[in-house]
Amino acid sequence: MIESDDIVRFAIGWSKTRGVPAPIVEGTVLRVEAGLPDQHQRYVFTQAPNGMAAVAAGISVPLVHLKAPIAADIVRALLPGHWHVEQTGTMMTLARLPTAQAGLADGYTLILTEQDEVLAAKIIDPFGAQAARGLLTIIDGVALHDRIIVDEAHRRRGLGKAVMTALGAAAAENGGRRGILAATEMGRALYTKLGWAARSPWTTAQIPS
């Protein structure tokens, strides 16, 4: 299982990479006023399922997400039937960040930028279009990797690995020691190949629109 302190760091880092206000601590729950089109609020449970049923009882509108590092069937048993519950990812950690960037396929260019303590990696294809991207921020020496995306037309060319290693190496140069992320089912295979270890499910609950 993943440590509760790492879930706190993940929540803080997620807020930073998404450009939303920092989480508000409410006991063992972190509340984020996300204000995003598909997610108005999120509650992150660091010691789930403590208090999850009580929080859910006070929610009657959609677009409020409950996030917890526990299995979906456990969450489903806690909540009323009108809630939709699914495992939306896997929490993963990396014990040691890479120190070198992987090579790029011919014609591709990687650009690293930094703004407001968020590193951004972008890979441009030979025609100048964006082919892959990713974000990273460092919380207490832990590098949160977020929004790692490779355009479908450019997959299976090592671009995901290039983004991950570029971000990781840059983080290592800036005080990062290890990594954390929430992997999608598609991304998990790549991260496993890069040495990341699965630590817990990442489950989301919400009232459908």
N, C-alpha and C positions, 0 to 999 in steps of 0.2 A: 504493500500500500504506500501511497504517497504521504509525506509528512504534511501536517496542517499548515506549518509555516510556509511550505512551498506553495500551497494553495493560496495563501495570503499574497505571496509575491506574484503569483500568476495573476490574481485579480488586479493588483496594482499595475502590473505591467500591461495587462490587456487594456485597462483604462487609458494608459499613456499612449500605447500604439494606436488606439482608436480615436484619440483626441477628445475623450469625454472626461467629466470630473472624476477625481479620485474616489475610491470606495469609502463609504461611511461605515464605521465599525459599530455593530449592534450585537454585542456579546460574541458568540461564535459565528455570526452571520455578517457578511459584507454586502451592503446595499449600494448598487451603482445606478445613478441617474443617467442612463445611457442616452436617452433622447434620440435614438436612431429610428429610422422609418419602420424597421422590422422588430425593434426591441426598445420599448420605452424605459423599462427598468430591468435590472437583474439582481437576484439574490444569490450570493455564492456561500455555500455552507462548508466551512473549514473542518468541522467535526460532525459531518452528516451521519445520521439524519436528525441530529439534535434540533428541535424546534421547527422542523420543516412543515409538519402538519399544521402547527399554529400559524405560521406565516401564510401558508396556502389558504387557510380559513379566512384571512383578511383580504384576499384578492378576489375580485369578481369580474375583472376585465382582461381581455387578451393583451398580448404584447408585453407581458411581464414574465420573465424567465426565471426559473429556479434551477440552479446549477449545483451539482454535487458529484464528488469522486466516489460514487457507489453505484452498484448495479441497478439497472432500470426496473427490475422486478421488485426490488426493495422499495424504491421510490413509489412505484405504482401501488403497492400495498398500503402506503401511508396516505395517499391522496384520494379525494372523491373521484367518482367515475367520469366526470366531465373534463378532467384534466388529461392532456395528451402527454405521454411519457415515452422517451426513447433514448437509447444510448447514442449520443451525437459525436462521440470521439473516444480517445484514449489518452489519459495523461501519461506523458513520457518524460524521462530525464536523461541527461547525458553527463557522465561523471567528469569528463574533461573536454574542454572545447578544442577544436582543431587549431593548428598553428599555421596552416597553409591552405591556400585556395585551390580547389580542383581546376583542371584545365577546361577551356571552353572549346566547343566545336568551331570549326573554321567559319569565319564571317560574323560570329557573334561577339558582342562587346558588353562587358559588365561595368555598370556605373554605381559607385557607392556614394551616398550623401548622408548628412546628419542634420537634424533639426529638432530642437527642443528635446534633446537626449534620446531621440529615436533614430536609429540607423535604418536606412532604406537601401536595398539592393535592387537594381533593375538591369535586366539583360535585354539588349536590343538586337533584333535580327539583321541580316545583311541589307534589308530594305528600309531600316530605320524604325520599324514597328516594335512595340514592346512584346517580348516573348515570354518573360518570366519576371517575378518580383517577390519581395519578401521584406518584412520589418523585424526589428529587434530593439529591445531596450534592456538595460541592466538594472536589476533590483537586488541590493545587498550582495553583489557579486554573482548573482544568478541571471543568466541571459535568457530572457523570454523571446522565443521565436514566434512570429505571428504572421498570418496571411501569406503563407508560402504558396504561390500559385504559378503554375506553368500553363501557358495557353495550349489548348488541345492540339493545335497544329504543330506544336514544337516539342511534344513529349517524346520520351525515349531517346533523347540526345544529351542526357547528362546535365540539363539545365537546372533541375531541382537540386542536384548535388552541388552544382556550382554556386547557386544562391545560398544554400545552407553553409557551405564551407567558407564562403566569402564573409557572410555575416558572423559566423563563429570566430573566424580568425581576427576580424576587426574587433569583436567583443573582447577577445583574449588580450588584445593590445591595449584595451581600455579598462582593464581590471576585472573582466568577467572570468569566472573560474569553471563554471559548469552551466548546463542548459536545462530548460524546461519548456514544454509546449503541450498543446492539446491537438492530437493528431486526428485527422479524418481517417476513414477506412482506407481511402486511396493513398493518403500520405504515409500511413503507418509502415508500409512495406519499404519505402525509401528510407525513412528514419531508422528502421531496424538495421538496414544494410550499412548505415553510417554510424552504428554503434549505440543508438538510443535504446533505452530499456522501457518497456511498458510497466507502469506502476499501478494504475487503477482505471476503471471505466470513467467516462465523463458523461454524465446523464443530464438531460434537459427536460424540464416539465413546464408546460404552459397551457393556458386555456385557449383552445382554437378560436380563430376569428369567426 
